[in-house]
């Protein structure tokens, strides 16, 4: 299958201009996709676009990732109800470097292949462009009527909008259109890709290229991804699911994909993995025969966690899940990284015991029923021990007088108490 056909069967194609297929069949083609640089990490909402660039490169074409440094200073009105915060240059440059490191896990930037990816920042060609030059050389080619016809503008100027639209935002589509023109003139870029909400901005670029006499240019968009229940994809109670492990731990990242619904998993595995049609069709059929095994979710979570993080991070996430749900071992617990450990047990009851109180150790009864309230009473604790229901750091406790000392500390400061299979408490020494 060619690039457009691949996107079509994966559910990643929304709109495409006539002639795009023919252009891609004719020659190695450069295409760009813009990425918002307002944070120093991508989140999973960016992944659809990143996967489009990945498939484009795999099809033998040249992907251009454009970091919107200039447009990030303006704010895109598409799908927004108000203007975004504007960024300064040092912040933009920092964010650009962080984003490139993440993109390098998906795209080949380093080889000498003719279709090696490149990363550009539109701030580099916009920063010295004077206002007078811009309205003379670019603004005169696109009419206000044309700009007003775009859905992104009409929605913000319509009766439902309380905020209206600033001139700054109104000019956004011209700036993005100029990006396409600049890349067309300097990198022979003939295709722009993006989300379906970008269609208006992208076609302003194709129109500008046409009116400047640069020949044909093409547009391709993917649908905006939602959950089966209609809610926004990529958002959790705690906010975005980030690719940066410091923002979203690999365990939390893995769990996000593992917990998708059957309907979503069947769509997502096409969009967010590189598995072939045959592999996905086979896996989907197996899943439908035994949905309780969650084969689609497990494979989806594995593929994307390995791609974004590493095989080691994936295996650690699987072990962490085993620990949380009862089948993990003390050895697995001890080798877990501190960030993973804390993300696994985020939300469980926590107690603090000072280092002075803990010096020399405490009996299990003193620690769990006096210094902390893991148990409401000593008698409750004793009954639990007698019923073989207490573990500390995944090791069963059978002795009422067991001394819990510094040898029990995980990462030098944590003790994990477990009552039964799923009732955890975290004790922090310090």
C-alpha positions as CSV (number, residue, x, y, z in Angstrom):
1,X,0.0,0.0,0.0
2,X,1.1,3.5,-0.7
3,X,1.2,6.2,2.0
4,X,-2.4,7.5,1.6
5,X,-3.7,3.9,1.5
6,X,-1.8,3.1,4.7
7,X,-3.4,6.1,6.5
8,X,-6.8,5.2,5.1
9,X,-7.0,1.7,6.5
10,X,-5.4,2.8,9.8
11,X,-8.2,5.3,10.2
12,X,-5.8,8.2,10.0
13,X,-7.2,10.0,6.9
14,X,-9.8,12.7,7.0
15,X,-9.2,15.0,4.0
16,X,-6.7,15.0,1.2
17,X,-6.5,17.3,-1.8
18,X,-6.8,15.8,-5.3
19,X,-3.5,14.8,-6.9
20,X,-1.7,14.0,-3.6
21,X,-1.5,10.3,-4.5
22,X,-0.1,11.0,-7.9
23,X,2.5,13.4,-6.5
24,X,3.7,10.8,-4.0
25,X,3.9,8.1,-6.7
26,X,5.8,10.4,-9.0
27,X,8.8,11.3,-6.8
28,X,10.4,11.5,-3.4
29,X,8.3,14.3,-1.8
30,X,8.9,16.5,1.3
31,X,6.0,17.0,3.7
32,X,5.8,19.0,6.9
33,X,3.7,18.9,10.0
34,X,3.6,21.6,12.6
35,X,4.1,20.9,16.3
36,X,3.1,23.2,19.1
37,X,6.2,24.1,21.2
38,X,4.3,25.4,24.3
39,X,5.7,22.7,26.5
40,X,9.1,20.9,26.7
41,X,7.5,17.6,26.0
42,X,5.1,16.1,23.5
43,X,2.0,14.5,24.9
44,X,0.0,11.6,23.4
45,X,-2.3,14.1,21.6
46,X,0.8,14.8,19.3
47,X,1.3,11.1,18.5
48,X,-1.1,10.9,15.6
49,X,0.8,13.6,13.7
50,X,4.2,12.0,14.7
51,X,3.0,8.6,13.4
52,X,1.9,10.3,10.2
53,X,5.5,11.6,9.8
54,X,6.8,8.1,10.6
55,X,4.7,6.4,8.0
56,X,5.6,9.1,5.5
57,X,9.3,8.4,6.0
58,X,8.7,4.6,5.9
59,X,7.1,5.1,2.5
60,X,10.4,6.6,1.3
61,X,9.5,10.3,1.6
62,X,11.1,13.1,3.5
63,X,9.4,14.3,6.7
64,X,9.9,17.9,8.0
65,X,8.9,18.5,11.6
66,X,8.2,22.2,12.1
67,X,8.4,23.5,15.6
68,X,6.1,26.5,15.7
69,X,8.3,29.0,17.5
70,X,6.7,32.0,15.8
71,X,3.2,30.7,15.7
72,X,3.6,29.6,19.3
73,X,4.1,33.3,20.1
74,X,0.7,34.1,18.5
75,X,-1.7,31.2,19.3
76,X,-3.7,29.2,16.9
77,X,-7.5,29.9,17.0
78,X,-8.4,26.5,15.6
79,X,-10.6,24.7,18.1
80,X,-9.7,27.2,20.9
81,X,-12.0,29.4,22.9
82,X,-9.4,31.9,23.9
83,X,-5.8,32.9,23.2
84,X,-3.0,30.9,24.6
85,X,-0.1,32.3,26.6
86,X,2.7,33.7,24.6
87,X,6.3,32.3,25.0
88,X,9.7,34.0,25.1
89,X,12.6,32.8,22.9
90,X,14.7,31.0,25.5
91,X,11.7,28.9,26.5
92,X,10.9,28.1,22.9
93,X,14.5,27.0,22.2
94,X,14.6,24.8,25.3
95,X,11.2,23.2,24.3
96,X,12.5,22.7,20.7
97,X,15.5,20.7,21.9
98,X,13.4,18.5,24.2
99,X,10.9,17.9,21.4
100,X,13.6,16.9,18.9
101,X,15.0,14.2,21.3
102,X,11.5,12.7,21.6
103,X,10.9,12.8,17.8
104,X,14.2,11.1,17.2
105,X,12.7,7.9,18.7
106,X,10.3,7.9,15.7
107,X,12.2,9.6,12.9
108,X,15.6,9.2,11.3
109,X,17.3,12.6,11.6
110,X,20.9,11.4,11.5
111,X,21.5,9.2,8.5
112,X,22.6,10.4,5.1
113,X,19.6,8.9,3.4
114,X,17.9,11.3,0.9
115,X,14.7,11.1,3.0
116,X,16.3,11.7,6.4
117,X,14.0,13.9,8.5
118,X,14.8,17.5,9.4
119,X,13.5,19.8,12.1
120,X,12.9,23.5,11.5
121,X,11.6,26.3,13.6
122,X,9.5,29.0,11.9
123,X,10.8,31.6,14.3
124,X,14.1,31.4,12.4
125,X,12.5,32.9,9.2
126,X,9.8,35.0,10.9
127,X,11.9,36.9,13.5
128,X,13.4,39.3,11.0
129,X,10.4,39.7,8.8
130,X,9.1,43.2,9.2
131,X,5.4,43.9,9.4
132,X,5.5,46.1,6.3
133,X,7.3,43.4,4.3
134,X,4.9,40.8,5.4
135,X,1.7,42.7,4.5
136,X,3.3,43.7,1.2
137,X,4.7,40.4,0.1
138,X,2.2,38.0,1.7
139,X,-0.9,39.8,2.9
140,X,-1.8,41.2,-0.6
141,X,-2.2,37.6,-2.0
142,X,-4.9,36.5,0.4
143,X,-8.2,38.4,0.7
144,X,-10.0,39.1,3.9
145,X,-13.1,37.4,2.4
146,X,-11.0,34.2,1.9
147,X,-9.7,34.4,5.5
148,X,-13.2,35.1,6.9
149,X,-14.6,32.0,5.2
150,X,-12.5,29.6,7.3
151,X,-14.4,27.7,10.0
152,X,-11.8,28.4,12.7
153,X,-12.4,32.2,12.1
154,X,-16.2,31.9,11.8
155,X,-16.6,30.1,15.0
156,X,-14.6,32.7,17.0
157,X,-16.5,35.5,15.4
158,X,-19.9,33.9,15.6
159,X,-22.7,34.6,18.0
160,X,-21.6,31.9,20.4
161,X,-18.2,33.4,21.0
162,X,-17.9,35.7,24.0
163,X,-14.3,36.5,23.5
164,X,-14.1,37.4,19.8
165,X,-10.8,37.2,18.0
166,X,-7.8,39.5,18.2
167,X,-6.0,40.7,15.1
168,X,-3.0,38.6,16.2
169,X,-5.0,35.4,16.0
170,X,-6.7,36.5,12.8
171,X,-3.3,36.7,11.1
172,X,-2.4,33.2,12.2
173,X,-3.5,31.5,9.0
174,X,-1.3,33.9,7.0
175,X,1.7,33.1,9.1
176,X,1.1,29.4,8.8
177,X,0.5,29.8,5.1
178,X,3.8,31.6,4.8
179,X,5.5,28.7,6.5
180,X,4.3,26.4,3.8
181,X,5.5,28.9,1.1
182,X,8.9,29.2,2.8
183,X,9.4,25.5,3.0
184,X,8.2,25.1,-0.6
185,X,10.7,27.6,-1.8
186,X,13.6,26.5,0.4
187,X,13.0,22.7,0.9
188,X,10.9,21.9,-2.1
189,X,8.1,20.9,0.3
190,X,4.9,20.1,-1.5
191,X,2.6,18.6,1.2
192,X,1.5,19.8,4.6
193,X,-0.2,17.4,7.0
194,X,-2.0,18.0,10.3
195,X,-5.2,17.4,12.2
196,X,-8.6,18.0,10.6
197,X,-9.0,21.3,12.6
198,X,-6.0,22.6,10.6
199,X,-7.6,22.1,7.1
200,X,-8.4,25.8,6.8
201,X,-4.9,27.0,7.7
202,X,-3.2,24.3,5.5
203,X,-5.3,25.2,2.4
204,X,-4.4,28.9,3.0
205,X,-0.9,27.7,2.4
206,X,-1.7,25.8,-0.7
207,X,-3.6,28.9,-2.0
208,X,-0.7,31.2,-1.2
209,X,1.8,28.9,-3.1
210,X,-0.5,28.8,-6.1
211,X,-1.0,32.6,-6.1
212,X,2.8,33.2,-5.8
213,X,3.2,31.1,-8.9
214,X,5.0,28.2,-7.2
215,X,2.9,25.5,-8.8
216,X,0.9,22.8,-7.1
217,X,0.9,22.1,-3.3
218,X,-1.1,19.6,-1.4
219,X,-2.9,19.1,1.9
220,X,-3.7,16.0,4.0
221,X,-5.3,15.8,7.4
222,X,-6.1,13.1,9.9
223,X,-9.3,13.0,12.1
224,X,-9.2,14.3,15.6
225,X,-9.0,11.3,17.9
226,X,-11.7,10.9,20.5
227,X,-12.7,8.1,22.9
228,X,-15.6,5.8,22.1
229,X,-17.7,7.7,24.7
230,X,-17.0,11.0,22.9
231,X,-14.7,12.4,25.5
232,X,-11.3,14.0,24.7
233,X,-8.5,11.6,23.9
234,X,-5.3,11.8,25.9
235,X,-6.7,13.5,29.0
236,X,-6.8,11.9,32.4
237,X,-7.9,13.2,35.8
238,X,-4.4,14.5,36.4
239,X,-4.1,16.1,32.9
240,X,-2.1,15.3,29.8
241,X,-0.4,11.9,29.3
242,X,3.2,13.1,28.4
243,X,6.0,11.4,26.6
244,X,8.5,12.8,29.1
245,X,9.0,10.1,31.8
246,X,9.5,12.9,34.4
247,X,6.0,14.2,33.7
248,X,4.2,10.8,33.1
249,X,6.1,7.8,34.4
250,X,6.5,4.8,32.0
251,X,4.2,2.8,34.4
252,X,1.4,5.5,34.2
253,X,2.0,5.7,30.4
254,X,1.6,1.9,30.1
255,X,-1.4,1.9,32.3
256,X,-3.2,4.5,30.2
257,X,-3.1,2.3,27.1
258,X,-3.8,-0.9,29.1
259,X,-7.0,0.6,30.4
260,X,-8.5,1.6,27.1
261,X,-11.9,0.2,26.1
262,X,-12.2,-2.7,23.6
263,X,-13.7,-0.3,21.0
264,X,-10.9,2.2,21.5
265,X,-8.2,-0.4,21.5
266,X,-9.3,-1.7,18.2
267,X,-8.9,1.8,16.7
268,X,-5.8,2.8,18.6
269,X,-3.7,-0.2,17.7
270,X,-4.0,0.8,14.0
271,X,-3.1,4.4,14.7
272,X,-0.4,4.2,17.4
273,X,1.6,1.0,16.4
274,X,3.4,-0.1,13.3
275,X,1.9,-3.6,13.4
276,X,0.9,-4.8,9.9
277,X,-2.7,-5.3,8.8
278,X,-2.4,-9.0,9.0
279,X,-1.1,-8.9,12.6
280,X,-3.8,-6.5,13.7
281,X,-6.6,-8.5,12.0
282,X,-5.4,-11.7,13.6
283,X,-5.0,-10.1,17.0
284,X,-8.5,-8.4,16.8
285,X,-10.1,-11.8,15.9
286,X,-8.3,-13.5,18.9
287,X,-9.4,-10.6,21.2
288,X,-13.1,-11.0,20.2
289,X,-12.9,-14.7,21.0
290,X,-11.7,-14.0,24.5
291,X,-12.1,-10.3,25.4
292,X,-11.5,-10.9,29.1
293,X,-7.8,-11.6,28.2
294,X,-7.5,-8.0,26.9
295,X,-5.1,-9.1,24.1
296,X,-5.5,-5.9,22.1
297,X,-4.9,-3.6,25.1
298,X,-1.8,-5.6,26.2
299,X,-0.3,-5.5,22.7
300,X,-1.1,-1.8,22.2
301,X,0.4,-0.9,25.6
302,X,3.5,-3.0,24.9
303,X,4.1,-1.6,21.4
304,X,3.7,2.1,22.2
305,X,5.5,2.0,25.6
306,X,8.6,0.3,23.9
307,X,8.4,2.9,21.1
308,X,8.2,5.9,23.4
309,X,10.3,4.7,26.3
310,X,12.2,1.4,26.0
311,X,11.8,-2.4,26.3
312,X,13.2,-2.2,29.8
313,X,10.7,0.5,30.8
314,X,7.9,-1.7,29.4
315,X,9.1,-4.8,31.4
316,X,9.3,-2.7,34.5
317,X,5.8,-1.4,34.0
318,X,4.5,-4.9,33.6
319,X,6.3,-6.0,36.8
320,X,5.0,-3.0,38.6
321,X,1.4,-3.9,37.6
322,X,2.0,-7.4,38.9
323,X,3.2,-6.0,42.2
324,X,0.2,-3.8,42.6
325,X,-2.3,-6.5,41.8
326,X,-0.8,-9.2,44.0
327,X,1.5,-11.5,42.1
328,X,4.8,-9.5,42.2
329,X,7.8,-10.5,44.3
330,X,10.0,-8.7,46.8
331,X,12.9,-8.8,44.3
332,X,10.8,-7.0,41.7
333,X,9.8,-4.4,44.3
334,X,13.3,-3.7,45.3
335,X,14.7,-3.3,41.8
336,X,11.9,-0.8,40.8
337,X,13.0,2.8,40.2
338,X,11.9,5.3,42.8
339,X,9.8,7.2,40.3
340,X,8.0,4.0,39.1
341,X,7.5,2.9,42.8
342,X,5.9,6.2,43.7
343,X,3.7,6.2,40.6
344,X,2.5,2.7,41.2
345,X,1.5,3.5,44.8
346,X,0.2,7.0,44.1
347,X,-3.0,7.5,45.9
348,X,-2.5,4.8,48.6
349,X,-2.7,6.0,52.2
350,X,0.6,7.5,53.3
351,X,2.2,7.9,56.8
352,X,5.3,9.6,57.9
353,X,7.6,8.4,60.7
354,X,10.6,10.6,61.7
355,X,14.1,9.2,61.2
356,X,14.7,9.8,65.0
357,X,11.6,7.7,65.9
358,X,12.7,5.0,63.5
359,X,16.3,4.9,64.6
360,X,17.2,1.3,65.7
361,X,13.9,0.0,64.2
362,X,10.4,-0.5,65.5
363,X,8.4,-3.6,66.2
364,X,5.8,-4.3,63.5
365,X,3.0,-3.7,66.1
366,X,4.6,-0.4,67.2
367,X,5.1,0.7,63.5
368,X,1.7,-0.1,62.1
369,X,-0.6,0.4,65.0
370,X,1.1,3.1,67.1
371,X,3.5,5.3,65.1
372,X,1.1,5.1,62.1
373,X,-2.5,4.2,61.7
374,X,-2.1,1.5,59.1
375,X,-4.2,-0.5,61.6
376,X,-6.7,1.1,63.9
377,X,-5.7,-1.2,66.8
378,X,-3.1,-3.7,67.9
379,X,-5.8,-6.4,68.1
380,X,-6.8,-5.8,64.5
381,X,-3.2,-6.1,63.4
382,X,-2.7,-9.3,65.4
383,X,-5.8,-10.9,63.8
384,X,-4.5,-10.0,60.4
385,X,-1.1,-11.6,61.1
386,X,-2.8,-14.7,62.5
387,X,-4.8,-14.9,59.3
388,X,-1.5,-14.7,57.3
389,X,-2.8,-11.4,55.8
390,X,0.1,-9.0,56.4
391,X,3.1,-8.4,54.1
392,X,5.8,-5.8,54.4
393,X,7.6,-5.1,51.1
394,X,5.9,-8.2,49.6
395,X,7.2,-10.5,52.4
396,X,4.8,-12.2,54.7
397,X,5.0,-11.2,58.4
398,X,4.2,-14.0,60.9
399,X,5.8,-12.7,64.0
400,X,4.1,-10.1,66.2
401,X,7.4,-9.0,67.5
402,X,9.1,-8.7,64.1
403,X,11.6,-5.8,64.2
404,X,11.3,-3.5,61.2
405,X,14.6,-1.7,60.8
406,X,16.7,0.1,58.2
407,X,17.2,-3.2,56.3
408,X,13.5,-3.0,55.3
409,X,13.8,0.4,53.7
410,X,13.1,0.7,50.0
411,X,15.3,3.3,48.3
412,X,16.5,4.2,51.8
413,X,13.1,5.7,52.9
414,X,10.0,3.7,52.1
415,X,8.2,0.8,53.7
416,X,5.2,-0.8,51.9
417,X,2.6,-2.5,54.1
418,X,0.0,-4.7,52.5
419,X,-3.1,-6.1,54.1
420,X,-4.8,-8.8,52.1
421,X,-4.4,-8.6,48.3
422,X,-5.0,-5.0,47.5
423,X,-4.9,-2.8,50.6
424,X,-1.6,-0.9,50.6
425,X,-0.1,1.7,52.8
426,X,3.1,3.6,52.3
427,X,5.3,4.6,55.2
428,X,7.9,7.3,54.6
429,X,10.8,7.5,57.0
430,X,12.3,11.0,57.2
